[in-house]
């Protein structure tokens, strides 16, 4: 699974917004569906909260697809 780094300039970014910002999904609706379906992990654990605050150092992945590290 390829890993990329995504730089944010704020204290945090919400999970659904990160998926769009990092081009892991094509739309907010797609991000919402993936999160609700349990297809997204944060630091290795499935997360179903769209508004989860993601901070520098966190790793977010779509299961079986791509992974990004926030810095």
PDB file with SEQRES, HELIX, SHEET and CRYST1 records, atoms N, CA, C and O in Angstrom:
SEQRES   1 A   71  UNK UNK UNK UNK UNK UNK UNK UNK UNK UNK UNK UNK UNK          
SEQRES   2 A   71  UNK UNK UNK UNK UNK UNK UNK UNK UNK UNK UNK UNK UNK          
SEQRES   3 A   71  UNK UNK UNK UNK UNK UNK UNK UNK UNK UNK UNK UNK UNK          
SEQRES   4 A   71  UNK UNK UNK UNK UNK UNK UNK UNK UNK UNK UNK UNK UNK          
SEQRES   5 A   71  UNK UNK UNK UNK UNK UNK UNK UNK UNK UNK UNK UNK UNK          
SEQRES   6 A   71  UNK UNK UNK UNK UNK UNK                                      
HELIX    1 AA1 UNK A   15  UNK A   21  1                                   7    
HELIX    2 AA2 UNK A   28  UNK A   36  1                                   9    
SHEET    1 AA1 5 UNK A   3  UNK A   6  0                                        
SHEET    2 AA1 5 UNK A  67  UNK A  70  1                                        
SHEET    3 AA1 5 UNK A  59  UNK A  62 -1                                        
SHEET    4 AA1 5 UNK A  40  UNK A  42 -1                                        
SHEET    5 AA1 5 UNK A  45  UNK A  46 -1                                        
SHEET    1 AA2 2 UNK A  13  UNK A  14  0                                        
SHEET    2 AA2 2 UNK A  53  UNK A  54 -1                                        
CRYST1    1.000    1.000    1.000  90.00  90.00  90.00 P 1           1          
ATOM      1  N   UNK A   1       0.852  -1.172   0.000  1.00  0.00           N  
ATOM      2  CA  UNK A   1       0.000   0.000   0.000  1.00  0.00           C  
ATOM      3  C   UNK A   1       0.900   1.237   0.000  1.00  0.00           C  
ATOM      4  O   UNK A   1       1.678   1.422   0.936  1.00  0.00           O  
ATOM      5  N   UNK A   2       0.813   2.082  -1.018  1.00  0.00           N  
ATOM      6  CA  UNK A   2       1.665   3.266  -1.063  1.00  0.00           C  
ATOM      7  C   UNK A   2       1.272   4.268   0.015  1.00  0.00           C  
ATOM      8  O   UNK A   2       0.094   4.419   0.337  1.00  0.00           O  
ATOM      9  N   UNK A   3       2.275   4.953   0.571  1.00  0.00           N  
ATOM     10  CA  UNK A   3       2.010   5.946   1.601  1.00  0.00           C  
ATOM     11  C   UNK A   3       2.503   7.301   1.116  1.00  0.00           C  
ATOM     12  O   UNK A   3       3.601   7.417   0.571  1.00  0.00           O  
ATOM     13  N   UNK A   4       1.690   8.313   1.318  1.00  0.00           N  
ATOM     14  CA  UNK A   4       2.044   9.672   0.964  1.00  0.00           C  
ATOM     15  C   UNK A   4       1.959  10.537   2.206  1.00  0.00           C  
ATOM     16  O   UNK A   4       1.372  10.143   3.214  1.00  0.00           O  
ATOM     17  N   UNK A   5       2.550  11.714   2.124  1.00  0.00           N  
ATOM     18  CA  UNK A   5       2.454  12.677   3.220  1.00  0.00           C  
ATOM     19  C   UNK A   5       1.605  13.845   2.762  1.00  0.00           C  
ATOM     20  O   UNK A   5       1.722  14.317   1.632  1.00  0.00           O  
ATOM     21  N   UNK A   6       0.753  14.299   3.657  1.00  0.00           N  
ATOM     22  CA  UNK A   6      -0.112  15.440   3.384  1.00  0.00           C  
ATOM     23  C   UNK A   6       0.160  16.481   4.455  1.00  0.00           C  
ATOM     24  O   UNK A   6       0.049  16.196   5.648  1.00  0.00           O  
ATOM     25  N   UNK A   7       0.515  17.681   4.034  1.00  0.00           N  
ATOM     26  CA  UNK A   7       0.807  18.758   4.982  1.00  0.00           C  
ATOM     27  C   UNK A   7      -0.446  19.595   5.197  1.00  0.00           C  
ATOM     28  O   UNK A   7      -1.086  20.040   4.244  1.00  0.00           O  
ATOM     29  N   UNK A   8      -0.784  19.802   6.466  1.00  0.00           N  
ATOM     30  CA  UNK A   8      -1.887  20.699   6.790  1.00  0.00           C  
ATOM     31  C   UNK A   8      -1.308  21.915   7.504  1.00  0.00           C  
ATOM     32  O   UNK A   8      -0.267  21.821   8.155  1.00  0.00           O  
ATOM     33  N   UNK A   9      -1.975  23.041   7.383  1.00  0.00           N  
ATOM     34  CA  UNK A   9      -1.474  24.276   7.989  1.00  0.00           C  
ATOM     35  C   UNK A   9      -2.334  24.729   9.159  1.00  0.00           C  
ATOM     36  O   UNK A   9      -2.151  25.823   9.694  1.00  0.00           O  
ATOM     37  N   UNK A  10      -3.279  23.872   9.551  1.00  0.00           N  
ATOM     38  CA  UNK A  10      -4.145  24.163  10.686  1.00  0.00           C  
ATOM     39  C   UNK A  10      -3.875  23.132  11.779  1.00  0.00           C  
ATOM     40  O   UNK A  10      -3.135  22.173  11.565  1.00  0.00           O  
ATOM     41  N   UNK A  11      -4.475  23.333  12.942  1.00  0.00           N  
ATOM     42  CA  UNK A  11      -4.278  22.404  14.055  1.00  0.00           C  
ATOM     43  C   UNK A  11      -4.791  21.008  13.716  1.00  0.00           C  
ATOM     44  O   UNK A  11      -4.187  20.005  14.097  1.00  0.00           O  
ATOM     45  N   UNK A  12      -5.920  20.952  12.988  1.00  0.00           N  
ATOM     46  CA  UNK A  12      -6.500  19.664  12.614  1.00  0.00           C  
ATOM     47  C   UNK A  12      -7.307  19.842  11.338  1.00  0.00           C  
ATOM     48  O   UNK A  12      -7.565  20.960  10.893  1.00  0.00           O  
ATOM     49  N   UNK A  13      -7.701  18.704  10.759  1.00  0.00           N  
ATOM     50  CA  UNK A  13      -8.617  18.677   9.618  1.00  0.00           C  
ATOM     51  C   UNK A  13      -9.575  17.523   9.873  1.00  0.00           C  
ATOM     52  O   UNK A  13      -9.174  16.482  10.394  1.00  0.00           O  
ATOM     53  N   UNK A  14     -10.830  17.703   9.510  1.00  0.00           N  
ATOM     54  CA  UNK A  14     -11.801  16.631   9.727  1.00  0.00           C  
ATOM     55  C   UNK A  14     -11.558  15.507   8.724  1.00  0.00           C  
ATOM     56  O   UNK A  14     -11.102  15.737   7.604  1.00  0.00           O  
ATOM     57  N   UNK A  15     -11.872  14.299   9.152  1.00  0.00           N  
ATOM     58  CA  UNK A  15     -11.577  13.103   8.360  1.00  0.00           C  
ATOM     59  C   UNK A  15     -12.145  13.175   6.951  1.00  0.00           C  
ATOM     60  O   UNK A  15     -11.427  12.907   5.988  1.00  0.00           O  
ATOM     61  N   UNK A  16     -13.411  13.530   6.808  1.00  0.00           N  
ATOM     62  CA  UNK A  16     -13.992  13.563   5.465  1.00  0.00           C  
ATOM     63  C   UNK A  16     -13.314  14.602   4.581  1.00  0.00           C  
ATOM     64  O   UNK A  16     -13.120  14.374   3.387  1.00  0.00           O  
ATOM     65  N   UNK A  17     -12.955  15.744   5.166  1.00  0.00           N  
ATOM     66  CA  UNK A  17     -12.269  16.790   4.404  1.00  0.00           C  
ATOM     67  C   UNK A  17     -10.866  16.337   4.007  1.00  0.00           C  
ATOM     68  O   UNK A  17     -10.396  16.661   2.917  1.00  0.00           O  
ATOM     69  N   UNK A  18     -10.197  15.593   4.881  1.00  0.00           N  
ATOM     70  CA  UNK A  18      -8.859  15.105   4.559  1.00  0.00           C  
ATOM     71  C   UNK A  18      -8.894  14.157   3.366  1.00  0.00           C  
ATOM     72  O   UNK A  18      -8.032  14.228   2.490  1.00  0.00           O  
ATOM     73  N   UNK A  19      -9.879  13.276   3.328  1.00  0.00           N  
ATOM     74  CA  UNK A  19      -9.970  12.329   2.216  1.00  0.00           C  
ATOM     75  C   UNK A  19     -10.091  13.071   0.886  1.00  0.00           C  
ATOM     76  O   UNK A  19      -9.491  12.665  -0.109  1.00  0.00           O  
ATOM     77  N   UNK A  20     -10.864  14.151   0.868  1.00  0.00           N  
ATOM     78  CA  UNK A  20     -10.982  14.960  -0.347  1.00  0.00           C  
ATOM     79  C   UNK A  20      -9.691  15.737  -0.608  1.00  0.00           C  
ATOM     80  O   UNK A  20      -9.192  15.741  -1.733  1.00  0.00           O  
ATOM     81  N   UNK A  21      -9.148  16.393   0.419  1.00  0.00           N  
ATOM     82  CA  UNK A  21      -7.949  17.224   0.294  1.00  0.00           C  
ATOM     83  C   UNK A  21      -6.760  16.413  -0.225  1.00  0.00           C  
ATOM     84  O   UNK A  21      -5.965  16.909  -1.023  1.00  0.00           O  
ATOM     85  N   UNK A  22      -6.646  15.176   0.229  1.00  0.00           N  
ATOM     86  CA  UNK A  22      -5.531  14.310  -0.171  1.00  0.00           C  
ATOM     87  C   UNK A  22      -5.815  13.568  -1.473  1.00  0.00           C  
ATOM     88  O   UNK A  22      -5.021  12.730  -1.899  1.00  0.00           O  
ATOM     89  N   UNK A  23      -6.947  13.877  -2.106  1.00  0.00           N  
ATOM     90  CA  UNK A  23      -7.363  13.232  -3.362  1.00  0.00           C  
ATOM     91  C   UNK A  23      -7.509  11.716  -3.218  1.00  0.00           C  
ATOM     92  O   UNK A  23      -7.268  10.965  -4.164  1.00  0.00           O  
ATOM     93  N   UNK A  24      -7.902  11.285  -2.036  1.00  0.00           N  
ATOM     94  CA  UNK A  24      -8.160   9.867  -1.814  1.00  0.00           C  
ATOM     95  C   UNK A  24      -9.553   9.504  -2.294  1.00  0.00           C  
ATOM     96  O   UNK A  24      -9.830   8.345  -2.601  1.00  0.00           O  
ATOM     97  N   UNK A  25     -10.438  10.508  -2.359  1.00  0.00           N  
ATOM     98  CA  UNK A  25     -11.784  10.328  -2.904  1.00  0.00           C  
ATOM     99  C   UNK A  25     -12.054  11.465  -3.878  1.00  0.00           C  
ATOM    100  O   UNK A  25     -11.402  12.507  -3.833  1.00  0.00           O  
ATOM    101  N   UNK A  26     -13.012  11.251  -4.747  1.00  0.00           N  
ATOM    102  CA  UNK A  26     -13.335  12.261  -5.733  1.00  0.00           C  
ATOM    103  C   UNK A  26     -14.343  13.286  -5.250  1.00  0.00           C  
ATOM    104  O   UNK A  26     -14.482  14.356  -5.842  1.00  0.00           O  
ATOM    105  N   UNK A  27     -15.058  12.954  -4.158  1.00  0.00           N  
ATOM    106  CA  UNK A  27     -16.095  13.869  -3.673  1.00  0.00           C  
ATOM    107  C   UNK A  27     -16.339  13.657  -2.185  1.00  0.00           C  
ATOM    108  O   UNK A  27     -15.936  12.652  -1.599  1.00  0.00           O  
ATOM    109  N   UNK A  28     -17.007  14.633  -1.600  1.00  0.00           N  
ATOM    110  CA  UNK A  28     -17.382  14.508  -0.196  1.00  0.00           C  
ATOM    111  C   UNK A  28     -18.367  13.376   0.022  1.00  0.00           C  
ATOM    112  O   UNK A  28     -18.330  12.705   1.054  1.00  0.00           O  
ATOM    113  N   UNK A  29     -19.245  13.163  -0.940  1.00  0.00           N  
ATOM    114  CA  UNK A  29     -20.212  12.069  -0.835  1.00  0.00           C  
ATOM    115  C   UNK A  29     -19.534  10.717  -0.824  1.00  0.00           C  
ATOM    116  O   UNK A  29     -19.921   9.823  -0.072  1.00  0.00           O  
ATOM    117  N   UNK A  30     -18.515  10.571  -1.665  1.00  0.00           N  
ATOM    118  CA  UNK A  30     -17.763   9.309  -1.692  1.00  0.00           C  
ATOM    119  C   UNK A  30     -17.033   9.104  -0.366  1.00  0.00           C  
ATOM    120  O   UNK A  30     -16.997   7.995   0.167  1.00  0.00           O  
ATOM    121  N   UNK A  31     -16.453  10.180   0.162  1.00  0.00           N  
ATOM    122  CA  UNK A  31     -15.767  10.093   1.457  1.00  0.00           C  
ATOM    123  C   UNK A  31     -16.736   9.659   2.547  1.00  0.00           C  
ATOM    124  O   UNK A  31     -16.418   8.794   3.363  1.00  0.00           O  
ATOM    125  N   UNK A  32     -17.924  10.266   2.557  1.00  0.00           N  
ATOM    126  CA  UNK A  32     -18.947   9.940   3.554  1.00  0.00           C  
ATOM    127  C   UNK A  32     -19.315   8.463   3.493  1.00  0.00           C  
ATOM    128  O   UNK A  32     -19.403   7.799   4.525  1.00  0.00           O  
ATOM    129  N   UNK A  33     -19.527   7.954   2.294  1.00  0.00           N  
ATOM    130  CA  UNK A  33     -19.913   6.548   2.132  1.00  0.00           C  
ATOM    131  C   UNK A  33     -18.806   5.609   2.612  1.00  0.00           C  
ATOM    132  O   UNK A  33     -19.082   4.639   3.318  1.00  0.00           O  
ATOM    133  N   UNK A  34     -17.559   5.888   2.236  1.00  0.00           N  
ATOM    134  CA  UNK A  34     -16.447   5.038   2.656  1.00  0.00           C  
ATOM    135  C   UNK A  34     -16.318   5.007   4.179  1.00  0.00           C  
ATOM    136  O   UNK A  34     -16.097   3.951   4.771  1.00  0.00           O  
ATOM    137  N   UNK A  35     -16.457   6.171   4.800  1.00  0.00           N  
ATOM    138  CA  UNK A  35     -16.344   6.254   6.266  1.00  0.00           C  
ATOM    139  C   UNK A  35     -17.491   5.483   6.918  1.00  0.00           C  
ATOM    140  O   UNK A  35     -17.259   4.684   7.826  1.00  0.00           O  
ATOM    141  N   UNK A  36     -18.718   5.714   6.467  1.00  0.00           N  
ATOM    142  CA  UNK A  36     -19.878   5.030   7.053  1.00  0.00           C  
ATOM    143  C   UNK A  36     -19.814   3.522   6.858  1.00  0.00           C  
ATOM    144  O   UNK A  36     -20.297   2.768   7.701  1.00  0.00           O  
ATOM    145  N   UNK A  37     -19.223   3.078   5.759  1.00  0.00           N  
ATOM    146  CA  UNK A  37     -19.114   1.646   5.473  1.00  0.00           C  
ATOM    147  C   UNK A  37     -17.941   0.974   6.188  1.00  0.00           C  
ATOM    148  O   UNK A  37     -17.704  -0.220   6.004  1.00  0.00           O  
ATOM    149  N   UNK A  38     -17.205   1.737   7.004  1.00  0.00           N  
ATOM    150  CA  UNK A  38     -16.095   1.157   7.757  1.00  0.00           C  
ATOM    151  C   UNK A  38     -14.879   0.847   6.907  1.00  0.00           C  
ATOM    152  O   UNK A  38     -14.105  -0.051   7.240  1.00  0.00           O  
ATOM    153  N   UNK A  39     -14.696   1.575   5.816  1.00  0.00           N  
ATOM    154  CA  UNK A  39     -13.583   1.326   4.899  1.00  0.00           C  
ATOM    155  C   UNK A  39     -12.379   2.228   5.153  1.00  0.00           C  
ATOM    156  O   UNK A  39     -11.398   2.181   4.410  1.00  0.00           O  
ATOM    157  N   UNK A  40     -12.451   3.061   6.214  1.00  0.00           N  
ATOM    158  CA  UNK A  40     -11.383   4.016   6.492  1.00  0.00           C  
ATOM    159  C   UNK A  40     -10.795   3.738   7.870  1.00  0.00           C  
ATOM    160  O   UNK A  40     -11.523   3.515   8.837  1.00  0.00           O  
ATOM    161  N   UNK A  41      -9.463   3.756   7.945  1.00  0.00           N  
ATOM    162  CA  UNK A  41      -8.801   3.587   9.236  1.00  0.00           C  
ATOM    163  C   UNK A  41      -8.035   4.849   9.590  1.00  0.00           C  
ATOM    164  O   UNK A  41      -7.530   5.559   8.720  1.00  0.00           O  
ATOM    165  N   UNK A  42      -7.962   5.111  10.889  1.00  0.00           N  
ATOM    166  CA  UNK A  42      -7.151   6.199  11.429  1.00  0.00           C  
ATOM    167  C   UNK A  42      -6.198   5.548  12.417  1.00  0.00           C  
ATOM    168  O   UNK A  42      -6.622   4.956  13.409  1.00  0.00           O  
ATOM    169  N   UNK A  43      -4.918   5.663  12.138  1.00  0.00           N  
ATOM    170  CA  UNK A  43      -3.884   5.047  12.984  1.00  0.00           C  
ATOM    171  C   UNK A  43      -4.140   3.556  13.188  1.00  0.00           C  
ATOM    172  O   UNK A  43      -3.938   3.015  14.275  1.00  0.00           O  
ATOM    173  N   UNK A  44      -4.592   2.903  12.107  1.00  0.00           N  
ATOM    174  CA  UNK A  44      -4.764   1.457  12.125  1.00  0.00           C  
ATOM    175  C   UNK A  44      -6.094   0.958  12.651  1.00  0.00           C  
ATOM    176  O   UNK A  44      -6.331  -0.250  12.649  1.00  0.00           O  
ATOM    177  N   UNK A  45      -6.978   1.852  13.105  1.00  0.00           N  
ATOM    178  CA  UNK A  45      -8.266   1.448  13.645  1.00  0.00           C  
ATOM    179  C   UNK A  45      -9.389   1.991  12.775  1.00  0.00           C  
ATOM    180  O   UNK A  45      -9.350   3.149  12.357  1.00  0.00           O  
ATOM    181  N   UNK A  46     -10.391   1.161  12.500  1.00  0.00           N  
ATOM    182  CA  UNK A  46     -11.531   1.597  11.690  1.00  0.00           C  
ATOM    183  C   UNK A  46     -12.204   2.782  12.380  1.00  0.00           C  
ATOM    184  O   UNK A  46     -12.434   2.764  13.589  1.00  0.00           O  
ATOM    185  N   UNK A  47     -12.513   3.809  11.592  1.00  0.00           N  
ATOM    186  CA  UNK A  47     -13.176   5.004  12.120  1.00  0.00           C  
ATOM    187  C   UNK A  47     -14.413   5.285  11.286  1.00  0.00           C  
ATOM    188  O   UNK A  47     -14.333   5.363  10.060  1.00  0.00           O  
ATOM    189  N   UNK A  48     -15.563   5.438  11.945  1.00  0.00           N  
ATOM    190  CA  UNK A  48     -16.808   5.720  11.237  1.00  0.00           C  
ATOM    191  C   UNK A  48     -17.330   7.126  11.560  1.00  0.00           C  
ATOM    192  O   UNK A  48     -18.494   7.431  11.304  1.00  0.00           O  
ATOM    193  N   UNK A  49     -16.470   7.974  12.119  1.00  0.00           N  
ATOM    194  CA  UNK A  49     -16.859   9.345  12.460  1.00  0.00           C  
ATOM    195  C   UNK A  49     -16.320  10.309  11.398  1.00  0.00           C  
ATOM    196  O   UNK A  49     -15.115  10.549  11.329  1.00  0.00           O  
ATOM    197  N   UNK A  50     -17.211  10.856  10.575  1.00  0.00           N  
ATOM    198  CA  UNK A  50     -16.798  11.783   9.514  1.00  0.00           C  
ATOM    199  C   UNK A  50     -16.064  12.996  10.058  1.00  0.00           C  
ATOM    200  O   UNK A  50     -15.123  13.488   9.436  1.00  0.00           O  
ATOM    201  N   UNK A  51     -16.489  13.478  11.211  1.00  0.00           N  
ATOM    202  CA  UNK A  51     -15.924  14.693  11.780  1.00  0.00           C  
ATOM    203  C   UNK A  51     -14.723  14.475  12.673  1.00  0.00           C  
ATOM    204  O   UNK A  51     -14.282  15.405  13.348  1.00  0.00           O  
ATOM    205  N   UNK A  52     -14.184  13.268  12.691  1.00  0.00           N  
ATOM    206  CA  UNK A  52     -13.011  12.977  13.531  1.00  0.00           C  
ATOM    207  C   UNK A  52     -11.901  13.960  13.203  1.00  0.00           C  
ATOM    208  O   UNK A  52     -11.596  14.189  12.033  1.00  0.00           O  
ATOM    209  N   UNK A  53     -11.300  14.539  14.223  1.00  0.00           N  
ATOM    210  CA  UNK A  53     -10.227  15.506  14.026  1.00  0.00           C  
ATOM    211  C   UNK A  53      -8.918  14.763  13.772  1.00  0.00           C  
ATOM    212  O   UNK A  53      -8.468  13.964  14.594  1.00  0.00           O  
ATOM    213  N   UNK A  54      -8.322  15.042  12.624  1.00  0.00           N  
ATOM    214  CA  UNK A  54      -7.061  14.423  12.240  1.00  0.00           C  
ATOM    215  C   UNK A  54      -5.962  15.459  12.419  1.00  0.00           C  
ATOM    216  O   UNK A  54      -6.059  16.580  11.920  1.00  0.00           O  
ATOM    217  N   UNK A  55      -4.919  15.071  13.136  1.00  0.00           N  
ATOM    218  CA  UNK A  55      -3.820  15.994  13.445  1.00  0.00           C  
ATOM    219  C   UNK A  55      -2.516  15.471  12.868  1.00  0.00           C  
ATOM    220  O   UNK A  55      -2.429  14.322  12.434  1.00  0.00           O  
ATOM    221  N   UNK A  56      -1.502  16.331  12.870  1.00  0.00           N  
ATOM    222  CA  UNK A  56      -0.173  15.941  12.389  1.00  0.00           C  
ATOM    223  C   UNK A  56       0.282  14.679  13.116  1.00  0.00           C  
ATOM    224  O   UNK A  56       0.139  14.564  14.333  1.00  0.00           O  
ATOM    225  N   UNK A  57       0.828  13.739  12.356  1.00  0.00           N  
ATOM    226  CA  UNK A  57       1.292  12.475  12.912  1.00  0.00           C  
ATOM    227  C   UNK A  57       0.302  11.344  12.725  1.00  0.00           C  
ATOM    228  O   UNK A  57       0.673  10.175  12.838  1.00  0.00           O  
ATOM    229  N   UNK A  58      -0.952  11.665  12.442  1.00  0.00           N  
ATOM    230  CA  UNK A  58      -1.964  10.627  12.219  1.00  0.00           C  
ATOM    231  C   UNK A  58      -1.785   9.999  10.844  1.00  0.00           C  
ATOM    232  O   UNK A  58      -1.341  10.653   9.901  1.00  0.00           O  
ATOM    233  N   UNK A  59      -2.137   8.723  10.746  1.00  0.00           N  
ATOM    234  CA  UNK A  59      -2.122   8.011   9.470  1.00  0.00           C  
ATOM    235  C   UNK A  59      -3.544   7.598   9.140  1.00  0.00           C  
ATOM    236  O   UNK A  59      -4.240   6.993   9.955  1.00  0.00           O  
ATOM    237  N   UNK A  60      -3.962   7.939   7.928  1.00  0.00           N  
ATOM    238  CA  UNK A  60      -5.318   7.645   7.467  1.00  0.00           C  
ATOM    239  C   UNK A  60      -5.222   6.773   6.230  1.00  0.00           C  
ATOM    240  O   UNK A  60      -4.420   7.039   5.335  1.00  0.00           O  
ATOM    241  N   UNK A  61      -6.040   5.733   6.181  1.00  0.00           N  
ATOM    242  CA  UNK A  61      -5.998   4.823   5.015  1.00  0.00           C  
ATOM    243  C   UNK A  61      -7.402   4.425   4.623  1.00  0.00           C  
ATOM    244  O   UNK A  61      -8.307   4.333   5.452  1.00  0.00           O  
ATOM    245  N   UNK A  62      -7.557   4.190   3.313  1.00  0.00           N  
ATOM    246  CA  UNK A  62      -8.732   3.514   2.803  1.00  0.00           C  
ATOM    247  C   UNK A  62      -8.292   2.056   2.697  1.00  0.00           C  
ATOM    248  O   UNK A  62      -7.323   1.748   2.003  1.00  0.00           O  
ATOM    249  N   UNK A  63      -8.988   1.181   3.368  1.00  0.00           N  
ATOM    250  CA  UNK A  63      -8.569  -0.226   3.476  1.00  0.00           C  
ATOM    251  C   UNK A  63      -8.304  -0.812   2.104  1.00  0.00           C  
ATOM    252  O   UNK A  63      -9.156  -0.783   1.216  1.00  0.00           O  
ATOM    253  N   UNK A  64      -7.087  -1.351   1.950  1.00  0.00           N  
ATOM    254  CA  UNK A  64      -6.701  -2.018   0.720  1.00  0.00           C  
ATOM    255  C   UNK A  64      -6.337  -1.087  -0.419  1.00  0.00           C  
ATOM    256  O   UNK A  64      -6.033  -1.559  -1.515  1.00  0.00           O  
ATOM    257  N   UNK A  65      -6.356   0.217  -0.200  1.00  0.00           N  
ATOM    258  CA  UNK A  65      -6.058   1.146  -1.280  1.00  0.00           C  
ATOM    259  C   UNK A  65      -4.873   2.039  -0.958  1.00  0.00           C  
ATOM    260  O   UNK A  65      -3.729   1.665  -1.214  1.00  0.00           O  
ATOM    261  N   UNK A  66      -5.134   3.219  -0.397  1.00  0.00           N  
ATOM    262  CA  UNK A  66      -4.056   4.177  -0.193  1.00  0.00           C  
ATOM    263  C   UNK A  66      -3.977   4.601   1.266  1.00  0.00           C  
ATOM    264  O   UNK A  66      -4.934   4.453   2.025  1.00  0.00           O  
ATOM    265  N   UNK A  67      -2.823   5.128   1.641  1.00  0.00           N  
ATOM    266  CA  UNK A  67      -2.593   5.584   2.994  1.00  0.00           C  
ATOM    267  C   UNK A  67      -1.848   6.907   2.936  1.00  0.00           C  
ATOM    268  O   UNK A  67      -0.970   7.094   2.094  1.00  0.00           O  
ATOM    269  N   UNK A  68      -2.199   7.825   3.831  1.00  0.00           N  
ATOM    270  CA  UNK A  68      -1.478   9.078   3.932  1.00  0.00           C  
ATOM    271  C   UNK A  68      -1.098   9.329   5.386  1.00  0.00           C  
ATOM    272  O   UNK A  68      -1.795   8.915   6.313  1.00  0.00           O  
ATOM    273  N   UNK A  69       0.022  10.015   5.556  1.00  0.00           N  
ATOM    274  CA  UNK A  69       0.438  10.468   6.875  1.00  0.00           C  
ATOM    275  C   UNK A  69       0.307  11.981   6.886  1.00  0.00           C  
ATOM    276  O   UNK A  69       0.791  12.662   5.982  1.00  0.00           O  
ATOM    277  N   UNK A  70      -0.343  12.496   7.903  1.00  0.00           N  
ATOM    278  CA  UNK A  70      -0.548  13.937   8.021  1.00  0.00           C  
ATOM    279  C   UNK A  70       0.657  14.548   8.734  1.00  0.00           C  
ATOM    280  O   UNK A  70       1.104  14.050   9.767  1.00  0.00           O  
ATOM    281  N   UNK A  71       1.165  15.622   8.170  1.00  0.00           N  
ATOM    282  CA  UNK A  71       2.286  16.306   8.823  1.00  0.00           C  
ATOM    283  C   UNK A  71       2.056  17.799   8.813  1.00  0.00           C  
ATOM    284  O   UNK A  71       2.886  18.556   9.316  1.00  0.00           O  
TER     285      UNK A  71                                                      
END                                                                             
